[in-house]
Amino acid sequence: MLKKCRNLLLVLLLSSHSLYALAAEPAMVELQNFLNTTRALTADFKQITLNESGKTTQTSYGLFYLQRPGKFRWDYQKPFQQQIVSTSGKVWFYDTDLEQVTIKKLDESVGSTPALLLSGDVSLEANYLLEEQGVEGEVHWLKLQPKDKDSTFKYLLIGLAHGELTGMELSDNFGSLTRIYFSNLKHNINIDPQLFEFKTPKGADVFSE
C-alpha cells in the first residue's frame, strides 16, 4: 500500500510564510498568490504514474481536500480506493482492499517530501533549490529540488496559472514519475472538519510507526 501512496504525498501546498522573501519571478509570484489567498481548497484530481521507460503503469482519480494550516485529505476512488488523511502532525494511510491502516508522524512518513511543507514549519529556501522552469501555455512552472541527499524524491514541479494550482510532477528515486492534474477547484469554501478526523474502519488492521 505504501508503495502506491508514496508518490502522492506530494502534496504540494506550501507554507506562505516561507515565500515572502522569494524574488518576484513569475512562477514564484503565482505560487505566492495562490498561498496568500487560499485557506481551504477542494479539487478533483487525476494522477498518472509512469515507469522508467515512460510507460503509464497506473491512472487514478479522486478528490483532494485542503484546510490550512496542515490538514489535507486524498480520497482515491478509481481504480482502487485509498485514503490519506493528515492532521495534528500525523498521517493515516488506509487501503480499502487490504483493510489496512498505517499511522505515521508527518515528518517521519514523508521525510523531506513535499507533504512535509504542509506543516507550515519548513523554509523553502533552506531545504530546496528553487528554479523557474518557464511557461507552457498559460502555466508557469517552478522546480523544487531537495538539498537533502537522503530525500525520497529528486524534484517536484508545481504548475500555476493566474494564481491557480493546475498540476504537479514528481520524480522519485525509484525511477517513477507521477503527474497530477487538478480540476474543478473551489477556494475557501467550508469543509466539514470531520473529513480530517480519520476513524479506523471496524475490522481493519492497524500499524503505528
Backbone hydrogen bonds in HBPLUS format (Angstrom, degrees):
<---DONOR---> <-ACCEPTOR-->    atom                        ^
c    i                          cat <-CA-CA->   ^        H-A-AA   ^      H-
h    n   atom  resd res      DA  || num        DHA   H-A  angle D-A-AA Bond
n    s   type  num  typ     dist DA aas  dist angle  dist       angle   num
A0004-LYS N   A0001-MET O   3.02 MM   3  5.26 122.4  2.36 100.4 114.4     1
A0005-CYS N   A0001-MET O   3.05 MM   4  6.35 135.2  2.26 140.4 153.7     2
A0006-ARG N   A0002-LEU O   2.87 MM   4  5.79 133.2  2.10 148.2 157.2     3
A0008-LEU N   A0005-CYS O   2.87 MM   3  5.47 158.0  1.92 121.5 128.9     4
A0010-LEU N   A0008-LEU O   2.05 MM   2  4.77 134.1  1.22 111.1  98.7     5
A0012-LEU N   A0010-LEU O   2.04 MM   2  4.66  92.8  1.72 114.1 104.3     6
A0018-SER N   A0015-SER O   3.27 MM   3  5.90 149.8  2.37 113.6 120.0     7
A0019-LEU N   A0016-SER O   3.04 MM   3  5.40 166.1  2.06 115.6 119.7     8
A0022-LEU N   A0019-LEU O   3.06 MM   3  5.44 164.8  2.09 116.5 121.4     9
A0025-GLU N   A0023-ALA O   2.80 MM   2  5.67 137.4  1.98 107.4  94.2    10
A0029-VAL N   A0025-GLU O   2.76 MM   4  5.90 154.1  1.83 162.7 171.6    11
A0030-GLU N   A0026-PRO O   2.93 MM   4  6.20 158.7  1.97 151.5 157.4    12
A0031-LEU N   A0027-ALA O   2.93 MM   4  6.16 160.1  1.96 148.3 153.3    13
A0032-GLN N   A0028-MET O   2.86 MM   4  6.02 158.8  1.90 145.0 151.4    14
A0033-ASN N   A0029-VAL O   2.86 MM   4  6.05 160.3  1.90 152.1 157.2    15
A0034-PHE N   A0030-GLU O   3.00 MM   4  6.23 157.2  2.05 146.2 152.5    16
A0035-LEU N   A0031-LEU O   2.96 MM   4  6.23 164.8  1.99 154.0 157.3    17
A0036-ASN N   A0032-GLN O   2.84 MM   4  5.95 159.2  1.89 151.6 157.8    18
A0037-THR N   A0033-ASN O   3.18 MM   4  6.19 136.0  2.38 140.5 149.4    19
A0068-ARG N   A0039-ARG O   2.93 MM  29  5.29 161.7  1.97 148.6 153.9    20
A0188-ASN N   A0040-ALA O   2.79 MM 148  4.46 157.3  1.84 134.3 128.9    21
A0041-LEU N   A0066-LEU O   2.92 MM  25  4.98 151.5  2.00 142.1 142.4    22
A0066-LEU N   A0041-LEU O   2.79 MM  25  4.98 149.5  1.88 156.3 155.7    23
A0042-THR N   A0186-LYS O   3.07 MM 144  5.31 146.2  2.19 140.3 150.3    24
A0186-LYS N   A0042-THR O   2.92 MM 144  5.31 153.0  1.99 152.9 157.2    25
A0043-ALA N   A0064-PHE O   2.97 MM  21  5.20 145.9  2.09 147.0 150.0    26
A0064-PHE N   A0043-ALA O   2.79 MM  21  5.20 163.7  1.82 160.7 163.2    27
A0044-ASP N   A0183-SER O   2.92 MM 139  5.23 164.4  1.95 157.7 158.2    28
A0183-SER N   A0044-ASP O   3.00 MM 139  5.23 154.2  2.07 143.2 145.3    29
A0045-PHE N   A0062-GLY O   2.96 MM  17  5.51 156.6  2.02 145.4 144.3    30
A0062-GLY N   A0045-PHE O   3.13 MM  17  5.51 150.8  2.21 150.2 151.2    31
A0046-LYS N   A0181-TYR O   2.94 MM 135  5.20 148.4  2.04 143.8 153.6    32
A0181-TYR N   A0046-LYS O   2.86 MM 135  5.20 160.2  1.90 149.1 155.6    33
A0047-GLN N   A0060-SER O   2.83 MM  13  5.03 167.4  1.84 143.6 147.9    34
A0060-SER N   A0047-GLN O   2.78 MM  13  5.03 162.6  1.81 149.0 155.0    35
A0048-ILE N   A0179-ARG O   2.78 MM 131  5.17 164.0  1.81 155.3 160.8    36
A0179-ARG N   A0048-ILE O   2.84 MM 131  5.17 166.1  1.85 154.3 158.8    37
A0049-THR N   A0058-GLN O   2.92 MM   9  5.33 166.4  1.94 162.6 165.3    38
A0057-THR N   A0049-THR O   2.77 MM   8  5.70 163.4  1.79 153.6 159.6    39
A0050-LEU N   A0177-LEU O   2.77 MM 127  5.12 163.7  1.80 155.1 160.7    40
A0177-LEU N   A0050-LEU O   2.98 MM 127  5.12 160.6  2.02 143.1 147.8    41
A0051-ASN N   A0055-LYS O   2.94 MM   4  5.54 155.4  2.01 146.2 150.4    42
A0054-GLY N   A0051-ASN O   2.95 MM   3  5.29 161.5  1.98 114.7 119.8    43
A0061-TYR N   A0078-LYS O   2.77 MM  17  5.21 153.8  1.84 150.9 153.3    44
A0077-GLN N   A0061-TYR O   2.85 MM  16  5.88 161.9  1.88 151.2 157.4    45
A0078-LYS N   A0061-TYR O   3.25 MM  17  5.21 163.0  2.28 140.0 141.4    46
A0063-LEU N   A0075-ASP O   2.94 MM  12  5.14 148.8  2.03 139.3 146.7    47
A0075-ASP N   A0063-LEU O   2.85 MM  12  5.14 174.4  1.85 161.7 163.2    48
A0065-TYR N   A0073-ARG O   2.85 MM   8  5.04 154.3  1.91 151.7 156.8    49
A0073-ARG N   A0065-TYR O   2.91 MM   8  5.04 147.4  2.02 145.5 145.3    50
A0067-GLN N   A0071-LYS O   2.84 MM   4  5.00 171.9  1.85 145.1 145.1    51
A0071-LYS N   A0067-GLN O   3.04 MM   4  5.00 140.7  2.20 145.3 152.6    52
A0072-PHE N   A0086-SER O   3.20 MM  14  5.33 151.1  2.29 131.4 139.2    53
A0086-SER N   A0072-PHE O   2.91 MM  14  5.33 163.5  1.94 162.3 160.7    54
A0074-TRP N   A0084-ILE O   2.87 MM  10  5.10 154.8  1.93 144.3 152.8    55
A0084-ILE N   A0074-TRP O   2.99 MM  10  5.10 149.6  2.09 142.5 149.8    56
A0076-TYR N   A0082-GLN O   2.82 MM   6  4.88 155.8  1.87 146.9 152.2    57
A0082-GLN N   A0076-TYR O   3.09 MM   6  4.88 148.8  2.20 122.0 129.6    58
A0096-THR N   A0081-GLN O   3.22 MM  15  5.66 159.0  2.27 147.6 151.9    59
A0083-GLN N   A0094-TYR O   2.95 MM  11  5.09 150.6  2.04 144.1 151.2    60
A0094-TYR N   A0083-GLN O   2.87 MM  11  5.09 166.2  1.89 153.9 155.3    61
A0085-VAL N   A0092-TRP O   2.97 MM   7  5.14 158.7  2.02 144.1 150.9    62
A0092-TRP N   A0085-VAL O   2.76 MM   7  5.14 162.0  1.79 153.1 159.3    63
A0087-THR N   A0090-LYS O   3.11 MM   3  5.63 148.5  2.21 149.1 158.7    64
A0090-LYS N   A0087-THR O   3.03 MM   3  5.63 162.7  2.06 121.9 127.2    65
A0106-LEU N   A0089-GLY O   2.79 MM  17  5.20 170.2  1.80 133.4 132.3    66
A0091-VAL N   A0104-LYS O   2.78 MM  13  5.36 157.7  1.83 159.3 164.0    67
A0104-LYS N   A0091-VAL O   3.00 MM  13  5.36 160.2  2.04 151.1 157.5    68
A0093-PHE N   A0102-THR O   2.86 MM   9  5.10 162.5  1.89 151.3 157.2    69
A0102-THR N   A0093-PHE O   2.89 MM   9  5.10 155.3  1.95 143.5 151.8    70
A0095-ASP N   A0100-GLN O   3.02 MM   5  5.44 162.9  2.05 156.8 160.9    71
A0099-GLU N   A0095-ASP O   2.85 MM   4  5.71 121.3  2.20 139.9 156.2    72
A0100-GLN N   A0095-ASP O   3.27 MM   5  5.44 156.4  2.33 141.2 147.8    73
A0099-GLU N   A0096-THR O   3.21 MM   3  4.90 136.7  2.41  90.3 102.6    74
A0205-ASP N   A0099-GLU O   2.97 MM 106  6.37 157.7  2.02 156.2 150.1    75
A0101-VAL N   A0205-ASP O   2.71 MM 104  6.01 163.9  1.74 168.5 174.2    76
A0207-PHE N   A0101-VAL O   2.77 MM 106  6.14 153.4  1.84 155.7 165.0    77
A0103-ILE N   A0207-PHE O   2.75 MM 104  6.20 158.2  1.80 158.7 165.7    78
A0209-GLU N   A0103-ILE O   2.91 MM 106  6.21 166.8  1.93 169.4 171.7    79
A0109-SER N   A0105-LYS O   2.83 MM   4  5.86 150.6  1.91 159.7 168.4    80
A0110-VAL N   A0106-LEU O   3.34 MM   4  6.36 142.2  2.49 144.4 150.8    81
A0111-GLY N   A0107-ASP O   2.98 MM   4  5.47 130.1  2.24 135.2 145.0    82
A0113-THR N   A0110-VAL O   2.83 MM   3  5.31 161.4  1.86 137.2 143.4    83
A0116-LEU N   A0113-THR O   3.08 MM   3  5.94 150.4  2.17 126.5 132.3    84
A0117-LEU N   A0114-PRO O   2.91 MM   3  5.45 145.3  2.03 114.0 123.8    85
A0118-LEU N   A0115-ALA O   2.98 MM   3  5.54 156.4  2.04 113.8 120.9    86
A0119-SER N   A0116-LEU O   3.06 MM   3  5.74 164.0  2.08 117.9 122.8    87
A0120-GLY N   A0117-LEU O   3.19 MM   3  5.83 159.7  2.23 114.4 119.5    88
A0127-ASN N   A0123-SER O   3.14 MM   4  6.24 141.8  2.30 146.7 156.1    89
A0128-TYR N   A0124-LEU O   2.80 MM   4  5.40 146.4  1.91 157.0 159.2    90
A0147-LYS N   A0127-ASN O   2.94 MM  20  5.55 162.7  1.97 142.3 141.2    91
A0129-LEU N   A0145-GLN O   2.78 MM  16  5.03 163.5  1.81 144.0 148.4    92
A0145-GLN N   A0129-LEU O   3.03 MM  16  5.03 161.6  2.06 140.4 146.3    93
A0131-GLU N   A0143-LYS O   3.02 MM  12  5.08 152.7  2.10 143.0 149.0    94
A0143-LYS N   A0131-GLU O   2.86 MM  12  5.08 169.3  1.87 148.8 152.1    95
A0133-GLN N   A0141-TRP O   2.83 MM   8  5.06 161.4  1.86 153.9 147.5    96
A0141-TRP N   A0134-GLY O   3.07 MM   7  5.88 164.1  2.10 171.7 176.7    97
A0136-GLU N   A0139-VAL O   2.87 MM   3  5.21 161.8  1.90 150.9 155.2    98
A0139-VAL N   A0136-GLU O   3.06 MM   3  5.21 160.9  2.10 125.8 124.6    99
A0140-HIS N   A0160-LEU O   2.73 MM  20  5.32 165.0  1.76 164.3 158.9   100
A0160-LEU N   A0140-HIS O   2.91 MM  20  5.32 159.0  1.96 148.7 155.2   101
A0142-LEU N   A0158-ILE O   2.96 MM  16  5.27 155.1  2.02 143.8 151.8   102
A0158-ILE N   A0142-LEU O   2.89 MM  16  5.27 156.7  1.95 148.1 155.8   103
A0144-LEU N   A0156-LEU O   2.76 MM  12  5.12 162.1  1.80 154.8 161.2   104
A0156-LEU N   A0144-LEU O   2.89 MM  12  5.12 145.1  2.02 139.8 150.9   105
A0151-SER N   A0148-ASP O   3.15 MM   3  5.49 160.4  2.19 116.8 117.7   106
A0154-LYS N   A0171-SER O   2.69 MM  17  5.49 153.7  1.76 148.2 157.6   107
A0171-SER N   A0155-TYR O   3.17 MM  16  5.62 165.8  2.19 153.4 157.6   108
A0157-LEU N   A0169-GLU O   2.77 MM  12  4.97 164.1  1.79 150.6 156.2   109
A0169-GLU N   A0157-LEU O   2.99 MM  12  4.97 149.1  2.09 135.4 139.3   110
A0159-GLY N   A0167-GLY O   2.88 MM   8  5.05 169.6  1.89 152.9 149.4   111
A0166-THR N   A0159-GLY O   2.92 MM   7  5.52 175.4  1.92 146.5 146.7   112
A0167-GLY N   A0159-GLY O   3.46 MM   8  5.05 160.7  2.50 127.3 126.4   113
A0161-ALA N   A0164-GLU O   2.87 MM   3  5.14 152.8  1.95 142.6 149.9   114
A0164-GLU N   A0161-ALA O   2.91 MM   3  5.14 151.0  2.00 108.2 117.7   115
A0182-PHE N   A0166-THR O   3.09 MM  16  5.36 177.3  2.09 139.8 140.3   116
A0168-MET N   A0180-ILE O   2.93 MM  12  5.18 147.2  2.04 144.5 151.9   117
A0180-ILE N   A0168-MET O   2.93 MM  12  5.18 163.6  1.96 143.8 147.8   118
A0170-LEU N   A0178-THR O   2.79 MM   8  5.13 160.6  1.83 150.0 156.7   119
A0178-THR N   A0170-LEU O   2.85 MM   8  5.13 166.7  1.87 150.7 155.2   120
A0172-ASP N   A0176-SER O   3.11 MM   4  5.69 164.6  2.14 157.6 162.4   121
A0195-LEU N   A0192-ASP O   2.99 MM   3  5.80 166.5  2.01 126.7 130.9   122
A0196-PHE N   A0193-PRO O   3.09 MM   3  5.80 158.3  2.13 117.8 123.4   123
A0197-GLU N   A0194-GLN O   3.09 MM   3  4.94 165.3  2.11 103.8 107.0   124
A0204-ALA N   A0201-PRO O   3.18 MM   3  5.69 164.9  2.21 135.5 135.6   125
